[in-house]
Amino acid sequence: MSDASGADRIQRTFLKYQHIFVFLAPLLFVTGVYLGAPLPAETSGGADYWLRWWWLFPFFLLGATIVNTVGISGSALFVPYLIFVFPWLATLLAPDALVSANLEPETIVKIGLISESFGLSSSALAFIQYGLVDRKLALSLVGGAIPFVVGGALLSFVIPAPVFRFLLGVALIAAAFLLFRVDLDHEGPEESDASGEDGKAVSADGGTLPDDDDKLGPAGVDTDGDGKVTRVDRDGNDYHYTRGGWLERFGNYSIGGVFQGLAGFGIGELGIISMLRTEVPVRIAIGTNHIVVALTAVLASLVHVFGGGLVGGHAIDLASTPWNMVVWTVPATVTGGQIAPYVASRLDTELLKKGVGVLFTIIALALFGIVVGVA
């Protein structure tokens, strides 16, 4: 019992002060990059090199806030931005570095994966602290998606990228259509009156919700005998749902997992549709999706780094990484990840639904543009 209590106290303390640990991570990352990252042979690593892309910070901050608010992969915005918008802005803000602004596809993937990993991890912890994550649901979805993510990442080495970009664009258009048609009448949170006999929040889901005592309102989660879940967030809002609909979720997350491995995003965009269609409240769906996207993004990154040799493909070359870009994008995505749950908890659910649908459509059109060579 004492070990469990000690572990619980550690978990509570970590989540209570997670913003401190989260912001230490990019600080350590930037310091490590500055002191020890392998730089291109043609650069001296002076102030001009490290400050060249400082203006990426506000754009990645905004992008990270948007994608983490709606619970999708960061690369879904970062990749189109780096392909379409970044070179144009570079002509205005850094005309002396136009050669560097013409990024190769593999470089864009590296920037997206590195930035996304930090941003998603930051936002996932913030959503957990806010009480908007169903951990049981998230871990089961990650477990089912693993083989599809690995398979998609390995296929990326041997199948032409334009084919997958086109298919992902089609999938996103379909997801946007389904999202506009999904009924969200069940979404509205209620003021909580769920509490235990001692006035504290009920506990279930494998244990008490971390940092219950430190939340602003009553907080906790309870699953009754019929499988109905009652979850209370940090503001004291109730959410009622069940974890049914496994078959539909498996279908969407498996297809999305393949795309996640192939293109760096897809599982969040397709997966969240299945949760909304199976009547998981939109804020719980967004928070839970963060865990799924974060863990599968890290897995896809590892396969992209080390898996190329298994199928005769390429591996990521760290020396060619534009470190002077990621030292700005990583802190930006971490900050956006911390802001996102507060934005998500205050936006109207119908507005969130429409915003996600429009975002999917824009990304799909951008992908079609890449395929036909509009970039």
MISEVEX-592417 format. One line per field, with one value per residue (C-alpha): residue number from 1; chain; z, x, y. Coordinates in nm, 2 decimals. Each point is the difference from the previous one (the first is absolute). Example, Ala and Ser with C-alpha at 12.3 -4.5 7.8 and 13.67 -1.06 7.14 Angstrom:
# MISEVEX-592417
num 1:2
chaine A:A
z 0.78:-0.07
x 1.23:0.14
y -0.45:0.34
***
This chain:
# MISEVEX-592417
num 1:2:3:4:5:6:7:8:9:10:11:12:13:14:15:16:17:18:19:20:21:22:23:24:25:26:27:28:29:30:31:32:33:34:35:36:37:38:39:40:41:42:43:44:45:46:47:48:49:50:51:52:53:54:55:56:57:58:59:60:61:62:63:64:65:66:67:68:69:70:71:72:73:74:75:76:77:78:79:80:81:82:83:84:85:86:87:88:89:90:91:92:93:94:95:96:97:98:99:100:101:102:103:104:105:106:107:108:109:110:111:112:113:114:115:116:117:118:119:120:121:122:123:124:125:126:127:128:129:130:131:132:133:134:135:136:137:138:139:140:141:142:143:144:145:146:147:148:149:150:151:152:153:154:155:156:157:158:159:160:161:162:163:164:165:166:167:168:169:170:171:172:173:174:175:176:177:178:179:180:181:182:183:184:185:186:187:188:189:190:191:192:193:194:195:196:197:198:199:200:201:202:203:204:205:206:207:208:209:210:211:212:213:214:215:216:217:218:219:220:221:222:223:224:225:226:227:228:229:230:231:232:233:234:235:236:237:238:239:240:241:242:243:244:245:246:247:248:249:250:251:252:253:254:255:256:257:258:259:260:261:262:263:264:265:266:267:268:269:270:271:272:273:274:275:276:277:278:279:280:281:282:283:284:285:286:287:288:289:290:291:292:293:294:295:296:297:298:299:300:301:302:303:304:305:306:307:308:309:310:311:312:313:314:315:316:317:318:319:320:321:322:323:324:325:326:327:328:329:330:331:332:333:334:335:336:337:338:339:340:341:342:343:344:345:346:347:348:349:350:351:352:353:354:355:356:357:358:359:360:361:362:363:364:365:366:367:368:369:370:371:372:373:374:375
chaine A:A:A:A:A:A:A:A:A:A:A:A:A:A:A:A:A:A:A:A:A:A:A:A:A:A:A:A:A:A:A:A:A:A:A:A:A:A:A:A:A:A:A:A:A:A:A:A:A:A:A:A:A:A:A:A:A:A:A:A:A:A:A:A:A:A:A:A:A:A:A:A:A:A:A:A:A:A:A:A:A:A:A:A:A:A:A:A:A:A:A:A:A:A:A:A:A:A:A:A:A:A:A:A:A:A:A:A:A:A:A:A:A:A:A:A:A:A:A:A:A:A:A:A:A:A:A:A:A:A:A:A:A:A:A:A:A:A:A:A:A:A:A:A:A:A:A:A:A:A:A:A:A:A:A:A:A:A:A:A:A:A:A:A:A:A:A:A:A:A:A:A:A:A:A:A:A:A:A:A:A:A:A:A:A:A:A:A:A:A:A:A:A:A:A:A:A:A:A:A:A:A:A:A:A:A:A:A:A:A:A:A:A:A:A:A:A:A:A:A:A:A:A:A:A:A:A:A:A:A:A:A:A:A:A:A:A:A:A:A:A:A:A:A:A:A:A:A:A:A:A:A:A:A:A:A:A:A:A:A:A:A:A:A:A:A:A:A:A:A:A:A:A:A:A:A:A:A:A:A:A:A:A:A:A:A:A:A:A:A:A:A:A:A:A:A:A:A:A:A:A:A:A:A:A:A:A:A:A:A:A:A:A:A:A:A:A:A:A:A:A:A:A:A:A:A:A:A:A:A:A:A:A:A:A:A:A:A:A:A:A:A:A:A:A:A:A:A:A:A:A:A:A:A:A:A:A:A:A:A:A:A:A:A:A:A:A:A:A:A:A:A:A:A:A
z 0.00:0.09:-0.34:-0.18:0.21:-0.07:-0.38:0.02:0.18:-0.26:-0.29:0.17:0.06:-0.36:-0.15:0.24:-0.11:-0.35:-0.16:0.17:-0.13:-0.34:-0.04:0.13:-0.29:-0.28:0.20:0.04:-0.37:-0.13:0.23:-0.12:-0.36:0.04:0.18:-0.18:-0.32:-0.32:-0.22:-0.38:-0.11:-0.17:0.31:0.29:0.25:0.09:0.10:-0.36:-0.04:0.33:-0.03:-0.38:0.04:0.33:-0.17:-0.02:0.37:-0.02:-0.30:0.17:0.32:-0.18:-0.19:0.31:0.18:-0.28:-0.06:0.38:0.06:-0.25:0.08:-0.33:-0.11:-0.01:-0.33:-0.16:0.01:0.03:-0.32:-0.23:0.17:-0.07:-0.36:-0.10:0.24:0.14:-0.33:-0.08:0.35:-0.03:-0.30:0.21:0.34:-0.09:-0.36:0.07:0.08:-0.30:-0.07:0.35:-0.03:-0.28:0.22:-0.12:0.08:0.25:0.18:0.03:0.15:0.25:0.11:0.03:0.19:0.25:0.06:0.02:0.25:0.25:-0.06:0.03:0.31:0.16:-0.09:0.10:0.36:0.01:-0.11:0.26:0.27:-0.12:0.04:-0.37:-0.08:0.01:0.06:-0.04:-0.34:-0.11:0.09:-0.17:-0.32:0.01:0.04:-0.29:-0.23:0.06:-0.28:-0.25:0.09:-0.03:-0.33:-0.14:0.10:-0.17:-0.31:-0.02:-0.11:-0.31:-0.12:-0.18:0.24:-0.25:0.01:0.37:0.01:-0.25:0.20:0.33:-0.17:-0.10:0.35:0.16:-0.24:0.10:0.37:-0.04:-0.16:0.28:0.26:-0.13:0.01:0.34:0.28:0.29:0.20:0.28:0.03:0.24:0.34:0.32:0.33:0.22:0.30:0.00:0.32:0.25:0.34:0.14:-0.25:-0.21:-0.36:-0.07:-0.12:-0.25:-0.33:0.17:0.28:0.09:-0.26:0.06:0.20:0.08:0.32:-0.18:-0.27:0.01:0.02:0.08:-0.22:-0.06:-0.21:0.07:-0.22:0.11:-0.05:-0.34:-0.13:0.01:0.08:0.19:-0.02:0.17:-0.12:0.20:-0.03:0.14:-0.33:-0.05:-0.31:-0.05:-0.25:-0.06:-0.15:-0.25:-0.37:0.00:-0.35:-0.17:0.20:-0.09:-0.37:0.01:0.22:-0.21:-0.32:0.17:0.15:-0.35:-0.11:0.33:-0.09:-0.36:0.02:0.36:0.06:-0.06:0.31:0.19:-0.29:-0.07:0.35:0.16:-0.25:0.14:0.36:-0.08:-0.20:0.29:0.23:0.19:0.10:-0.22:0.27:0.13:-0.35:-0.06:0.33:-0.05:-0.36:0.12:0.17:-0.31:-0.24:0.23:0.05:-0.36:-0.12:0.21:-0.12:-0.37:0.06:0.13:-0.29:-0.24:0.17:0.03:-0.23:-0.34:-0.01:0.06:-0.34:-0.19:0.06:0.15:0.36:0.15:-0.01:0.32:-0.15:-0.27:0.26:-0.01:0.38:-0.03:-0.09:0.26:0.29:-0.07:-0.10:0.30:0.27:-0.21:-0.02:0.37:0.08:-0.23:0.15:0.34:-0.12:-0.20:0.28:0.13:-0.34:-0.06:0.33:-0.08:-0.37:-0.10:-0.12:-0.32:-0.08:0.07:-0.23:-0.29:0.06:-0.02:-0.32:-0.17:0.11:-0.15:-0.33:-0.01:0.07:-0.26:-0.27:0.10:-0.04:-0.35:-0.09:0.11:-0.22:-0.31:0.06:0.10:0.27
x 0.00:0.28:0.17:-0.32:-0.06:0.36:-0.04:-0.33:0.16:0.27:-0.25:-0.21:0.31:0.12:-0.33:-0.05:0.33:0.01:0.03:0.34:0.13:-0.15:0.18:0.32:0.00:0.03:0.26:0.21:-0.06:0.11:0.30:0.10:-0.04:0.20:0.29:0.01:-0.21:0.18:-0.01:0.04:0.36:-0.06:-0.13:0.21:-0.29:0.01:-0.28:-0.11:-0.06:-0.20:-0.21:-0.08:-0.34:-0.12:-0.33:-0.11:-0.08:-0.34:-0.11:0.07:-0.15:-0.33:0.02:0.06:-0.28:-0.24:0.09:0.02:-0.33:-0.17:0.21:0.17:0.36:0.23:0.14:-0.34:0.06:0.38:0.07:-0.23:0.13:0.36:-0.08:-0.22:0.03:0.36:0.19:-0.23:0.06:0.37:0.01:-0.13:0.16:0.33:0.08:0.37:-0.08:-0.22:0.21:-0.06:-0.37:-0.04:-0.05:0.03:-0.30:0.19:0.11:-0.36:-0.09:0.28:-0.11:-0.36:0.08:0.23:-0.23:-0.31:0.15:0.07:-0.33:-0.22:0.18:-0.05:-0.37:-0.07:0.12:-0.20:-0.32:0.06:0.04:-0.32:-0.19:-0.09:0.18:-0.15:0.32:-0.15:-0.14:0.32:0.23:-0.23:0.00:0.37:0.05:-0.23:0.17:0.36:0.03:-0.16:0.23:0.31:-0.13:-0.08:0.34:0.18:-0.21:0.10:0.35:-0.12:-0.33:-0.01:-0.09:-0.24:-0.23:-0.03:-0.05:-0.29:-0.16:0.04:-0.16:-0.30:-0.02:0.00:-0.28:-0.20:0.07:-0.11:-0.32:-0.07:0.08:-0.24:-0.27:0.07:-0.25:0.16:-0.32:0.14:0.31:-0.10:0.17:-0.21:0.08:0.13:-0.18:0.19:0.19:0.07:-0.14:0.28:-0.06:0.30:-0.02:-0.09:0.29:0.01:0.18:0.28:0.04:-0.07:0.05:0.34:0.01:-0.38:0.05:0.18:-0.26:-0.21:-0.33:-0.12:0.20:0.01:-0.13:-0.25:-0.11:-0.32:-0.10:-0.15:0.33:-0.13:0.29:-0.05:0.31:0.04:0.26:0.20:-0.27:-0.26:-0.18:-0.16:0.04:-0.20:0.08:0.08:0.31:-0.21:0.06:0.33:-0.04:-0.05:0.29:0.22:-0.07:0.07:0.31:0.15:-0.04:0.12:0.30:0.12:-0.01:0.17:0.29:0.00:-0.04:0.05:-0.37:-0.34:-0.08:-0.12:-0.20:-0.18:-0.01:-0.18:-0.29:-0.07:0.00:-0.25:-0.22:0.00:-0.12:0.32:-0.03:0.20:0.23:0.07:0.06:0.25:0.18:0.01:0.11:0.31:0.14:-0.06:0.15:0.30:0.10:-0.05:0.19:0.30:-0.03:-0.02:0.30:0.21:-0.09:0.09:0.33:0.11:-0.23:0.13:0.27:-0.25:-0.17:0.29:-0.11:0.16:0.07:-0.02:0.34:0.03:0.28:-0.25:-0.26:-0.07:0.07:-0.03:-0.37:-0.09:0.15:-0.29:-0.28:0.04:-0.05:-0.29:-0.18:0.05:-0.16:-0.29:-0.05:-0.05:-0.24:-0.22:-0.20:-0.11:-0.12:-0.17:-0.19:-0.14:-0.09:-0.35:-0.02:-0.18:0.27:0.27:-0.18:-0.02:0.35:0.14:-0.20:0.13:0.35:-0.02:-0.12:0.28:0.26:-0.14:0.00:0.36:0.09:-0.16:0.20:0.32:-0.09:-0.06:0.31:-0.15:0.27
y 0.00:0.24:-0.06:0.07:0.31:0.12:-0.06:0.19:0.29:0.01:0.00:0.27:0.22:-0.05:0.10:0.29:0.15:-0.15:0.34:0.04:-0.33:0.06:0.33:-0.14:-0.26:0.26:0.19:-0.31:-0.09:0.35:0.00:-0.35:0.09:0.32:-0.17:-0.34:-0.03:-0.09:0.31:0.03:0.03:0.33:0.18:0.15:-0.03:0.37:0.23:0.05:-0.37:-0.05:0.32:-0.04:-0.16:0.17:0.10:-0.37:0.02:0.19:-0.20:-0.33:0.12:0.08:-0.33:-0.20:0.16:-0.07:-0.37:-0.08:0.18:-0.24:-0.30:-0.07:-0.05:0.31:-0.11:0.04:0.38:0.02:-0.20:0.21:0.32:-0.09:-0.09:0.28:0.30:-0.02:0.06:0.29:0.16:-0.06:0.23:0.27:-0.06:-0.17:0.08:-0.08:-0.36:-0.10:-0.31:-0.13:0.07:-0.25:-0.31:-0.35:-0.23:-0.21:0.32:0.11:-0.33:0.03:0.34:-0.11:-0.31:0.17:0.29:-0.22:-0.24:0.29:0.17:-0.31:-0.11:0.34:0.02:-0.36:0.07:0.32:-0.19:-0.27:0.26:0.17:-0.33:-0.03:-0.34:-0.35:-0.19:-0.35:0.10:0.16:-0.29:-0.26:0.21:0.04:-0.38:-0.07:0.26:-0.11:-0.26:0.23:0.29:-0.21:-0.15:0.34:0.14:-0.29:0.04:0.36:-0.10:-0.19:0.16:0.34:0.29:0.17:-0.31:0.02:0.38:-0.04:-0.28:0.19:0.30:-0.21:-0.15:0.35:0.12:-0.30:0.07:0.36:-0.11:-0.25:0.26:0.25:-0.27:-0.14:0.08:0.18:0.06:-0.23:0.22:0.28:-0.03:0.04:0.15:-0.28:-0.14:-0.33:-0.05:-0.27:-0.03:0.21:0.28:-0.10:-0.12:-0.37:-0.22:-0.28:-0.06:-0.19:0.25:0.36:0.27:0.16:0.32:-0.02:0.20:0.28:0.06:0.32:-0.19:-0.35:-0.24:-0.37:-0.29:-0.27:-0.30:-0.17:-0.36:0.07:0.15:0.36:0.24:0.32:0.22:0.34:0.25:0.25:0.26:-0.23:-0.08:-0.35:-0.21:-0.32:-0.27:-0.37:-0.16:-0.20:0.02:-0.19:-0.14:0.34:0.15:-0.29:0.06:0.37:-0.03:-0.28:0.19:0.31:-0.19:-0.10:0.37:0.10:-0.22:0.10:0.38:0.09:0.08:-0.16:-0.20:0.31:0.14:-0.32:-0.14:0.29:-0.05:-0.35:0.12:0.28:-0.24:-0.24:0.28:0.07:0.37:0.23:0.13:-0.35:-0.12:0.28:-0.06:-0.38:0.03:0.19:-0.31:-0.21:0.25:0.07:-0.36:-0.10:0.30:-0.10:-0.36:0.12:0.23:-0.29:-0.22:0.28:0.04:-0.36:-0.20:0.11:-0.26:-0.28:0.07:0.15:0.36:0.31:0.10:0.34:0.18:0.22:0.21:0.13:0.10:0.38:0.04:0.38:-0.06:-0.26:0.21:0.24:-0.25:-0.23:0.27:0.14:-0.34:-0.07:0.33:-0.05:-0.35:0.16:0.26:-0.25:-0.16:0.34:0.10:-0.34:0.02:0.34:-0.03:-0.09:-0.37:0.09:0.26:-0.26:-0.25:0.25:0.12:-0.35:-0.07:0.31:-0.07:-0.35:0.14:0.26:-0.26:-0.24:0.28:0.07:-0.36:-0.02:0.31:-0.17:-0.30:0.20:0.22:0.32:0.06
***
